[in-house]
Amino acid sequence: MRPDILNPLFAEVETLKGVGGTLAKPLARLGIARLVDLLFHLPSGVIERKSVAAVDDRDVGAIITVPLTPVSYRGGRAASSPLSIEAQDDRGGHVSLVYFGKQGGYAKKLLPLGQRKIVSGRLDLYGERLQIVHPEVVEAGVTPPVREAVYPLTEGVTSRRLGQLIAQALSRAPELAEWIEPTLKAKHGWPDWRDALSRIHGEPDDRPARTRLAYDEVFASQLALMLVRASARRRRGTPLIGDGRLREAVELPYVPTGAQNRSIAEIEGDIAQATPMVRLLQGDVGSGKTFVAAMALLAAVEAGAQGALLAPTEILARQHFTTLRRLLSGLPVEIAILTGREKGRARESVLMGLADGSIDILVGTHAIFQQAVGYHNLGLAVVDEQHRFGVAQRLLLTDKAERPPHLLVMTATPIPRTLELANYGEMDVSRLDEMPPGRQPIETRVLSCERLDEVIDGLGRHIAAGGQAYWVCPLVEESETSDQAAAEARAAALKLRFGERVGLVHGRMKGPEKDAVMIAFETGALAVLVATTVIEVGVDVPNATLMIVEGAERFGLAQLHQLRGRVGRGEGRSVCLLLRGAMLSEMARARLALMRETNDGFRIAEEDLRPARRRRDARHASIRRSRLPSRQSRADRRADRCSERRRTPTGRSRRRPLRPAWPGGADRALPV
C-alpha cells in the first residue's frame, strides 16, 4: 500500500485552484492527471526578457519588453493573410507587430489604435523592417518576469499557466525522508528532493537539482528491476535440453562468427535451466541475429517444445518466415506464419497445428498472442525489434504456456552498456560485436535537396548499370501542414522518368499489394523501390546497392542507421545518399555529419544518448549567430548575408569538388 505521506502527490489536478473540466482536457493531453505528473513536467528551457524603452536594431534576436502605441493596421482581411499592426515607441521608433492565421480580430481588440500598451516578444529583422511576430500584450499593472520557464505545451494551456499550477503543487508537496546516502549527497552538493523540484522549475539549467532528480529516477528504476529479477528467479519453467541433431544438420554457406557462436552457447546454457531465460540479444544491422534466433528455436524443437518468433511488421514477419524456411529446408521442422492477413481455412489450419503440436515454429505479428491462439507446448518465445513492443505485449505471449517459456528479445539498435544496465537490468545480455565476412562498408554522402535533379540523373546511371535502389520519404502523401517529401508524389515523378520500373510501398497498402511490389523488387522486375520507413527492417535484396533518403534531417539517428542497413548486403559497393533540406539547425547538421563519418551503430547509439546537450549547444550556437555586432548597420548586414552565399563575380554559386558517389556510375560523379 502507498504510505499516507505520499497521498498529496497523487491527488487529482482538479483539486488545484482554477482547474476545471476545460483546463483538465489539455492537461490530460500532456499526460498530467495528478499532482505528481505536474511536478515532474519539467521545463525545456527558459525565456530571458530585456526591458527597453525603445526598439533598437541592436536588440535583434532578443526577447524584449517595450511600451508601444499602435498607429495603423495593414492586411488581415483574408483568413490566410497576416495582420500587421504598425506601432511606435515613446521615442518615435517604428516596429511591426505581426499576427498570422485567424487572430486578426483578436489582435485588434488587444491593440486598439492610439492606446499605449506594454508588449513583449522576440525582435526580428524582416527585410528593412523591425518586427515582432505574435507578441504578448502585458496586462496593465503586471510586470512580466525577466526569466520565465518554458514548458512542453499543447493547445489550450500556456507556460505561464502551467507555472502557476506547478507553484500550487509545490506548496502541497510533502517533505520526504532522505533515501540517498548522506556522504554521496554532500559530495555532489545535491539539494533535498522537494527543494530540487522547486529549483529546477525556477532555473531549468540548475545542474545539482537536475542530477539529483536524475539519480532518484535511476535509483528507483534499479530497485524496481531488482524486484522484477528476484520474482523471475522464483518462477519455475521447463528446461530445454536438445540433442543437437537438427542444429548439426543445418548447412551454411558461411562460417558463423565468434560472436554468433558465443551468443548461441549463452542461450543454450540459459534454456537448459529450470529458471526461465530472459535474455537480450543485440547486434548491429547485418550482424546475424536471425541465425542465432534460428539455432535457439531449433534447440527448443529438439527438446520437444514449440517456438514462436514475434515481429513488429508483416513485412519483417514474412521475411523471417522466408529466411527460416530457406535455412531449415530439408529438416523435419514444420514452420508456419500467422499475421492479420491469414483468414478462413488457412488461419484455422495454423491454429489447429499449434494446438496439436504439429507446427514446431510459428512466425507472426501481434496475431500470434491473440486469445484464440493456443499452443501445445510453447517453450521459447523470440521477440524481434523488441523496442517496438511494450512489456504487456511480451507478457501476453509468455502467458500462452502452462509454465513461463524462455524469452529471447532482439534489437538491431545497438545499446550502450550504461543504458543496458539502466533499462534492461532484469535481462542477461548477449552482444554480436562482429560482422559476418563479406559485408561491405557503406559509403554515406550528404547532399542538399537543391541537387535533386543531379541525384535523379545519377539514379538513372545506376539503373543503367544493372543496379537497384531504394528511395525513402518521410510521408506517404502530400500534406497541407507539412513540407516533407511524400512517397506517392516521388514515385509518380520517378515513373515519368523511368517508367514501370519504379514501385511504391507504404504502410497503408493492403498486404497482397505490398507483397506483389516486394516480390517484384526482390526478383529484379523493379529497379527503384520508393517507400516510407516500412522498409526500415525486414528487407534483404543483395542487388540493391543504393539508398536515397529524402528529408534525412527529419529522421532519427537509429532510423537512418537502420535504413542504411538495407544496402551493403551483397558483394557490390554500396552508397547511401542523405538528402537534406536547405535550412539545417546545428543539431541536424551534427547528426548528418555523424552518419557520414561512421557505420558503427554503437557509436551512433552513444551519440543518440546525448540529445539534451546537443539541443543546448545548437541553441547557443544559433543565438550567437543571430546576435550581430552592436554598431553594425542594416546595409552591412545585407552585405554579410550576400557574402555568406559564397557568390562568384558572375553571380553563380560555387560548387564543391566532385567526388565519385555512384556504384557503376563514377564516370559522372555527384558533388558531396
C-alpha angles and dihedrals in degrees: 000000000000114000113248092239089067096052095093089059092057097050116123117262088238087074089070120094112265097016113121135150093289095056095036091067098061089041089055090053087057090052093253113139103134136034092257089058089052094049092052094045088104124196119259095208146332135258118223113201125200117208111218136172095219140011116265129179088229087073094057108137094025128104107242137186111212138160111246137176118212112230105173146000125230129186123343095118095116121052091240098047120087122241115234117197111197109215136182129212126220091269097051098262117144131223134169119234106206127199123184130198123018097330097103097104092044091050092052090054090051094046111034116182116270097014117117112232136178109240129189129191147103114303112223137175115234109183104307097338133086113228143174116209117215095346122196115244109217117221118243113273093015120116112204114229117260090224120030129177117240117216134194103266145192132198112294101031133074132207091247092053091048089050091054092050092047090052089056091048091050091054089057097044111114126233103252126204112258116256098179117096106260097231092051091049092049093046092059097035092237119174125226116280096258093043091049091056092048093048097047093052089053097041115020092191094057097128099192091051093046095047090047091056091043090053090050091053095049093043092051091046092052092049090051091049090051090055092047092049092047090051091049091051090056093055120092122222135173119278112232112206113172127196095223096239095124097040092050090053094057110110114211127192088211140038114256116244123250089250091055093050091047093050092047090052091049091051093046090052092050098048091049088067127085090232108086113252119240106183135161117215111196129177140149123267108293096012093125106259093149092060091051090049091049092054091049091050091049090052089055092049091050088056091054097257134117127245131210128198116200120200128183098227135038092235091056092043092054091045090054090046091053093045094050093047091051094044095046098038112141094025122114091246123123113215124187137177129220123186134145089274096065107096140165119355095000091057093044091051091054093047092050092048091052092048096049094040098243091121110072102183127026122196121190154114129264088312092080094071099044118127095256092056113093128176129213093216116346107193105161132029120193119195116195122202087013094185088072092062129068124228090252091057092051090049090053088060095046090049089066092086134066089234122034108271123225112268128214117180121190134198132182090200105093110230121208115239093247091057091045090059093045100045104024103035091131091058135073111231132222118187128202100208097163129074121223115257115269097035109138122219112247118234111221125201131181117215134178117248086237086076092060094120091053090049091054090048090051090048088056091054090048091053092046089056090057099260131134128219144195122222112194124195128186095229136046096217137005117280131203090217097050137049093204120129116267123217095217093053093044092049091050091050093048091048089059087059104034103023123214093347087089119087133188129212130172140151096266093063120099119256099253091048092052091047092052092051094045093049091049090052094045092050093048097248087120121051098189127039114197110197149148122239089292085101092053089108136017101034119117117172111152093196092058103094102157126071120184117188114191117205089016093172088066093064130079121246093250091051093049091049091050092047091049088053091067088078129050092059096118137050096269127095110268130208132193117200117198110200110204132193123257093253118053131180119224090253093051090048091052092048093052091045089055091052089052094049102049145028091193107118093195092057090047090051091051090054091047088059091068104060095131094055092047091050091051093047091047091049092051092047090050091051091049091053093048095052105080124191110294098239098040115126125229090247090055090051092053089050090050092051091051092049090051089063088066094229120184122222088263092057096248123125116249116247126219118243115283119250130180111269107158129078107230092006107072090128088080106033128189125231118252 
